[in-house]
Amino acid sequence: MRLLPAVCCCFPFAVVELVLLAAVGVPAALCRRVLRARARCRRASRAAAAKKKEMAGSCSSGMSPDSDVEGPSVQGGGLVPNGGGKSQEAARVELPQPVLAVDLTQRAWRHPSYYSCIRVNTLKSSTDAVMHKLMDLICENELSAVINGLEVVELNGGEQQHERGSLVHKCPYAGLENVLFVQGSGPHVLHYGSQPDQAVKEVVVSRKCAESVLRGAQVYVPGVLACSSHVEKGDKVAVSVAIEQPVKEDGWAVGITRGTVLQGLQSDAHYEERKGLYIGQGTAAMSRSAIFRVPHGIAVEMTERVYKLPSFNDVLEGEIFLQNLPSVVTACVLDPQSGERILDMCAAPGGKTTAIAILMRDKGEVVALDRSHNKVMDILKLASEMDLSCIKAYKLDALKSVRKTDEARNLGMADNHSEAVEIPTEDPCHARVDGRSTSVDEDNSTTTVVHSVDDNLNAKRYISKAELRKNLRRMKNGPGRNNCSGGRVEKSKGFYPNSFDRVLLDAPCSALGLRPRLFAGEETLESLKNHAKYQRRMFDQAVKLVRPGGVIVYSTCTINPGENEALVRYALDTYKYLSLVSQFPKVGGPGIVGSCELFNKTYTEEWLREDEAELVQRFDPSSSVDTIGFFIAKFNVGEKDE
């Protein structure tokens, strides 16, 4: 038996540590001392592990996942290198409690939540009905195969005590009656059966793919970077992850080119890069040649995992949606009402969008925006699966979502109140341009003069037929990758100010709250500051689009206060008619109070006051809720000054 250690090591977090330490009130001088002390602890830990491995020799049967954790452990108020012992007593560094909280957060990053959160589509089924269906699937061994050997424990500090052996149970928090938890297990020690003189067939995946696998997903084709030769469908393969490495240009990069052939031996050029970074084993769902030939599909079906969480692929499609608990809370905090017009500014992949539509009972209008064509298609596909008709998705950059009130007049279109431009799909040979129609044959390579039929528009306009001919060829080639004719979406020119009752801005961020987080070295203090600038620009757009008396909900999946509390401070100081309001349901903890000096005291980041901190929700990855790091703020909009 060959042991494949689980991924439990913590990769570079120096900048993140600095931000976290500052966030919990540790002075700058002590922050530097802490980072130096932690570096010494890591070196001592590695040295102890190397000595232990040398003493064990070839008789060693391997180590458990927990013993492979790199970095200091918490003991009696100090940080001690792993392994304990009198020889490490001198390495103990007495540090304040906030530093220990940072260490616990780092440990939480190394593994996923121990349960899967499911949101029920209450328009198609009930929570009790879905719960019974999931239990039936477990009894039929369709789900239990991936979560065998688990022991159910009480989740998130709720009052409900769950019966031992119960895999599916309801969320204990008020206001989240449509949420179910499915318990997982781990970490597990993984063994791979092979002959000592026989190379192991391996598949190396990208870091983001590995993080998804650790959360219960299968290995999909786009995530595969390298594979052993002669891998055929049905072969047992070991799955490992390629992590970014430092490069000479003072950056980070993966040293494996997609399509690389792995030898599976220590002589392999990439052996050291992935040694000890195995995440599980599985069965190849296609051959090596197919993996690097087809654009999508499952490449490896995982059979043994470090953390066993059920995969809900094709399970109760349309009735359930796998979603992180804070994301479900965000939609509920928005409190959408039937008949309202709601805007989801950064909507992909559509989880919050569909949650809003369900809360509205599919009555009203939910406008979903994303600047990616394929992501807009994903939103529409998810809405179709859940039989939701009130969702309208458009391709539009959220930074350009406000349409100028004088734009229509300047274009001579004052009578046209349409805010979206639809690209036709039914007939690619005909198009309408500014209310005028034209047609084209495939063989026609000339441009034609289109005369306006509107007396108010007397100008002639020359229109190229290249795009129309391309559409014709696309239609002849059949359905696109999204199983839609041509894969067409609607584009939008933006929306007029004060045109929405409620706006949700789930802003793009540094994603430092996502779990598991195998690497965070690409973030710097400067990049974190740039994220905050980008989010402020988006928030400015949201403020313009919501009507007086409306609501704005701002959320991120990061724990960086510069993108969370600092934005709330900016919003309250810039827009005096905005006010923080209490949230329901309330699951997360309070926000961070105070301020932080950065860049050698040349920049001060202002956060919240005591009363304001109680009105936001901050989800800590190391808390008993056991979820991703997240932040939610809710604003009421008063009478605007403009």
N, C-alpha and C positions, 0 to 999 in steps of 0.2 A: 504494500500500500504506500502510495506517495501522498504526503500531506500538502495541501494547498492552503497556505495561510490566508485568512480573510483580510479584506481591506479595512484596516482600523487605524492606519497611521495618519497623523495630522500634517498637512503640507503647509508651506509658508504662509503665516498669518501676521507678519510683523506689523504691517500698516493697520490691519483690522484690529489687532491687539491694542495698538496705540489709540485708535478711535474708541474702542470699548472701555479702556481704562479711563480715558478722559470723560467718557459719558457717565461713569459711575463716581466721578468726583476725585479721582486720584491726581495729585499734583504732577506737573510735567517732569520735575526732577525724579520723583519716585517712579514715574512711568518708565524712564530710561533705566533706572536701577532694576525694575522688574524685568524688563526685556533682557538685560544682560544676565540676570540671575536665571531666567528661564532658559537662555541659551546654554549656560553652564550645566543646568539640569539635564538638558537634552543630550549634551555631549557625554555626561556621566552615564546616562541611561543607555546610550548606544554602546559605550565601552563595556558596561556591565552585561548587556545582551550578547556582545561578541565573545566575552570571556565565558559566559554560560554556555554558548553554543560550542565553543572550542572544547570545554570540559565534557560536554555531552558526547561529542564525537559522532561516529557513525551509528552508535546504538540508540541515538535519540529518536523518539517516536514522534517528534514535532511538538508544537506548542499550541495552546488554545488561542482563539482570536483575541481574547482580552489581554493575554500576555504579550501580544505583538504590538500593543499600543505604544507609540513613541511619544515621549514627553513626560512631564512630572505628574505625580498623583497627589491627591489632597489627603493630608494626614495631620490631624490635630492642629489645624490652623496654619500649617506651613506647607510649602511645596517640596516634595521629596521625590527624587528620581525613582522610577519604577524598580521594584525588586526588593526594596527595604534593606535591612542589615545594618550593622554597626559602621561598616565602611562608608555608608552614605549619610551618616548623622551630620557630618561636617558640611554636607551640601545643603542642609536645610536652610531655607530663607524665610524668616518670619515676615509675613506680609499681611496687610489689612484685609478685612472681609471682602471689600469690593473686588480685589484681585482674584480671590477664590471664585467669585461669581463669574468672572471672565473665563477662568479655567473650566468651570462647569459648562459654560456656553460653548467653548471649543470642543469639549467632549460630546456635547449634543450634536454638533456639526458632523461628527464622524459616523453617525448612524441615522437611519430614517426613523420616523415615528413607528411605534410598535403596534399601530392599528391603521386600518384604511377607513377613510371617512366617505360615506356614500350619501348623496343628496337624492331624494326620491322625487320623481315627477308626479306631483299630487293631482295633476290634471288627467293622468292616465291610470293611476293606481293609488293605493293607500300605503302608508308606512307599514302597517301590520301585514298587509298582503305581500309586500316585497320582502319583509322579514321572513315570512313563512316560505316564500319561494327560494330564498337564499339558503334557508335551513334544509329544504328538500334537495337542493343541489349539493350541499355538503354531505347529506346522507347518501346521495348517489355517487359520491366520491369525485365529483367534478371540480369542486373547489378545495376539499379537504386534502387533496393530494399535495397541494403546495403549502399547507400550513400544518402538517402533521407534527406531532410531538410538542405542541404548544401547551402552555399553562396560562389560563386566563387570570389576569389580576385586575384589580380595580383601576380604571382609567381616570386621569385628570381630576382626582380629588372630589368627584361627585358623591352625593349621598347614597346613590344606588349601589348596593353590593351585588355583584354579578355572580351567579351560580357557577361553580367550577365546571368547566367543560362547555360552557355556553360560548359559541363563537360569534354570534351576531346579537347585538343589543342596541337599544335606543340611546340616543344622546341624552344625558341627564340635565342639560341646561334648558331653562325656560325660553320659549320663542324659537326653538330649533327642533320642533316635533317632527319635521320631515327629514331628519338626519339619522343615519344608522352607522354604528361602528362595527367593523369586522376585525377581530383580533388576529395579530400575527405572532411570530416568534423569532428568536435569534439573540445573539449571534451564534452560528453553528460552525463546528470544525468540519472542513470538507476534505474527503479522501477521494483519490482518483486511482482506480485499479489499473496497473500497467506492469509490464515486465521491466526489470532493471535495465536491460540492454535495448529496450524499445522506446523510440521517441514518442512523446505525447503529442497528439493532434491538438492544436491550439487555435483559438480565435482571439485576436486583440481588437478591442473596441475603443471608441473615443471616450473621453472623460464624461461628457454629458450623457452619452449612451449608458455608461456604467452607473451613473447616478440614478438613471431611470430604472435600470435593472435591479438595483438595490431597493428601489421602492416597489418592485413587483412586476415590472414590465418584462416583455420578451426582448430579444436582440433583433432589431430590424436592420435591413440591408444598409441604409445610409450611415448607420453607426459603426459598421465594420471597417477597420483600417487594414488589418493583415490577417492572413490565414495560412495554416500549414498546407503543404502540397498534398494532393491526392485525398482531400476531404470530399466524401461523397454523402449524399442524402442518407440520413439514418445513423451516421457515425457519431460516436460519443466524443465530445470536444471539451477542453478546458477553456474557460473564458477569462481573460485578464484585461486590464485597462492600461492604456498609454496615458501617462500624466505629463503635463508640460514640464520641460526642463529648462534651466537657465542657458541662454545663448550669449555669444560674444557681444552682440549689440545691446547688451544690458536689457534684455527682454526675456520672454518665455516662448517656447515653441515645442511641438511634438516632433520627435526625431524619427517618426515612422511615416513613410509615404503610403498612401492608400494603394492596396494591391500587393504589398510586400509579401514574399514567401517566407514563412517561418520554418526553421529547422527543428526547433524543440530541444536543442542541446545547448550546453554551456558555451559551445563555440559559436553559437549564433550571435551575430553582431548586436542584436537587440535584446539579448537574454538578460543582461543586467538591468536594463531599463524597466522591465516588467516583473522581475523576480520579486515574489512576495506580494504582488498586487493582483492576485486571483480573486475573482468575485463569484465563482460558481462553475458548475458544469451543466451541459445541456446536450441536446441531440440536434445535429445539423438538419435543418428543414430543407436545405438545397445544397447542391455541390458547390465547390469553390468557384468554378467557372461561372455558375449562375449567380452567385453572390455579387460578383464584380461585373455582371452583365445587365441584370435587371435593375430598374430604378427604385423599386419599393418591394415590400413584403417581409415576412418573418424569416430571418436567416438562421437563428438558433432558438429552439424552444427550451427554456431553462427547466432543468429537472432538480438540481441541487443548488441552493442559494445560501449565502451568508445570513441574510435576513429573509424569512419566509413570509411574504405577504401575498395574498391572492391576486391573481390577474383577472380583471373583469372584462377582458377583451371578448366582445360578442356575447356577453352575459346580460340578459334582460335589457336588450338594446331599446332605448327610448323611454324606459321606465326608471332607470337609475343613471346617475352621473358621478364618477369618481372625482372628488374635489377636496382640497384642503379645507379644514374647518374654518380658518379665518376668512377664506374667500366666501364661504356660505354666510358667515356673519356679516360680511360687508354688504351683500345684497339685501339682507334683512334690515340693516341699519339705514339703508337708503329709504326704506319704507314706501315703496311705490304703490300708488293707488290706481284702481281700475279707471280707464279713460284718460289718464295723464299721458303726456308726451315726455319720454325719458331719453337721455343721451348717454351712451356708453362710449367714451372718447377713445379708449385703447382697448378694444373689445376682444381681440383674439386671445384664446381659441374659442371663446363664446360661453364659457361656464357661467360667469356672472350675468351675461346677457340673457341666457335662458332662465337663470334663476329669477331675474327681475320680471321676465315675461310671465313666469308661472305665478309669482306673487301677485301680479296684476290680473290673474285669471285669463290671460291672453286677450285682454280688452284694453285698447289704447294703442299706443305706438312706441316701440323701442327702437331707436336709431343706433346702430352699431357701426363704428368706424375703425378702419385699420388701413395703413398705407401699403400693405402687402396684398397682392392679388390673390395668392394662394390662401392666405389667412382669412380673407373675406369669404372665399369659397368654403373654408372649414366652418366658419360661423353659420353660413347658410345650410350646410349639410347637417350640422348639429341641430339647428332649428327644425329642419325637415324631419329628422329622426324623432324629435320630441313632439311633432305635430303642432308647432307654434307658428301662427300666422301673423302675429303683430310685430315681428322682428323684420326690420329693413336694414340691410347691411350695405355699406358703401365703401368704395376705395377712396380714402382721403387721409392726408397727413393731418394729425390732430393740431399741429401748429398752424394750419391754414383753415381751421374749421369755422372761423368767423367770416362771414361774407359782408363786404362793405355795403352799406345801405344805398350808396349812389352808383354801385357797379352796374345794376340793370339799366339805369337811365343812360349811362355813358355808352352802353352797348346797343341802345335803341330797343330794349326788351322790357320796357317798364310794365307792359301788360302781362308778361309771362311770370307767374309766381312760382314756377317749379324750382325747387332747390336742388334737384338731382338730374343728371343727364344719363338716360338709359341707353346702353349700347345694344342695338337690336340683335336678336339671335334667331328669329324665325325665318328671315329672308336676307341673306348676306348680299344679295344683288341690289337691294334698295336701301336707301338711307335718307334721313331727314336732317337737314342742316339749317338751323335757325328758322324752323317752321316751313322750310321749302323742301320738296322731294326731288330726288334724282335717282338714276339707275345706271347700271353698268353691265356690260357683257364681259365674259372672261377674256375674250380676244381683243377687247377695246383697250388700247394702250394710251389713248389720248386723254387730255383733260377737257372738260366741257364747260361751257358758260351756263350757269344756273341763274335764271331770271326770277326775281322775287314775285310772289303772288300777292304780297301785302303792299297796298298802296303807300304805306308809310315808309317802306324800305325800297327805294328806287335804284339802289346801287347794284351793279352786277358783281358776281363773285365766281372766281375760278376754283374748281374743286378737283383735286387729284383722285384718281381711281386706284392707286396702288394699295391702299388699305382695304378697299372693298374687294379687290381681287384676292388679296391674302385671306380675307375672311371666307371667301368662296372656296378656296382650296382647303382651308381648315375645316369647313363644314363637310367637304367631300371625304376628308380623312377620317371622319367618324368622331365619336365621343372623345373628349379630352381626358386628362389624368384624373379629373374629379367626376368622371362619368356624366358630364354635362356637355351639351352640344357646344363645342368651342370653348367651354369653361369660361363663359362670359360673366362679368360682374358689372354693377352700376357704379359710375363715378359721380362724385358730388363736387359742386363748386363752393360748397360751404353753406352755412345757415345764418339767418339774420339774428342780430342780437335780441336777447330776451324772448327766445322762441321755445324754450324748454322749461318744464315744471321742475325737473330734477336732473342733475348731471352727476354721473359717476366718473371720476378720473382715477383709474388704477394705473398710475404712471409707470413708464419704464424706469428701472432703477438698477442699482448695483447688485441686487438679488443676493445680498449677504445673509438673508434669512432662510434660504432654501436648504433643505436637508435631504440626503447627505450632501455635504460640500467637500469634495475631494481636493479642491485646489482653489486658492483665492489670491495667488501671487500677482495676478494681472492688475489688481486694483492698487492705486496709489492715492495719496491725499489729494493730489491735483485732479485725478479722474473722479474721485468722490465729489469734489467741489463742482466739477463740470456737470455731473449728474444733477446736482441741486439746481444749477442754472437752467438746465433743460426743463426740469420739472416746474420751475417758476413760470417759464414762458407758457407752458401748457396750462397751468392754473390760471394765468391771465386770460386765456381763451375761454376757459370754463366759466369764469366770472361774467364775461360778456354775454355768454349764451344763455345763462339761467335768468329767469324773470324775477322781478322783485317779489318777495314772499316765497321763493323757491328754496331748494336745498342743494348743496354740493357735498358730496362725500369723496374724500381723498384717501387713497390707500396705496401702500407699497409692500413688497415682500423683502424688505431690507431692515436691518437693525441699526443702520447708520443714522444717528440723530440729525446729521446735516441734511438728510433727505426727508426727515419726518418732522420732528419738533421744530427744526429751523424753518421749514416751509410754513408751518402753522403760524410761527411768529411773524414771518414775512406777510402772510395773508392778513392777519389781524392788524398789523401796523400800516399796511398799504391800503386796505379797503375797510374803512371805518364802519361801513354798513354790514360787514360780516360779523357773525358771532358764533362761538362754539356752543354746541348744545349737547345734552346728555344723549347716550346711545342705548338702544335696546335691540337685540340682547347684548348683555355686557359679560364677556368671557375673559378678555385680556386684562392686563394690569394697567396702572397709570403710566403717564408719559414721564419724560426726564425733565427735571427742573434745573435752571441755571444757565450757564454759558460755557464756552470753551475757546481758548486762545490757540490759534494754529499758525503755521508758517512763521515761526520765531516771533510770535506775538504781533505779527503784522496784520492778522485777520482774526476778528472775534465773531464767533458763531453764537447768536442768541437763541435760547430755547424757551421753555415755558415757565410760567409762574405756578405756584402751588395749586390755586383754584383751577387753572386751565389744564394742568396735568391730569386732574381727576375726570375730565370730560373726554379724553381721548382713550384709545385702547392700544396698548403695546403688547404683543405676544412675544414672550421670551422663549427661545428654543429649549432652554434648560428647565423651564417651569414644569409643574405637574400636569399641565394641559398636554404636554408632549406633542407639540405641533411645530410648524415652521415659524421662523421669525416674521412678524407682520406688524403693520401699523395702520390704524384707521382714525380719521378725524371727520367730524360732521359739522357743517356750517349752515346756519340759517342766513338767508339773504334779505336784508331790509330794503328800504327805499334807496335807490341808487342816486348818486350825486349828479350823474350825467343827465 
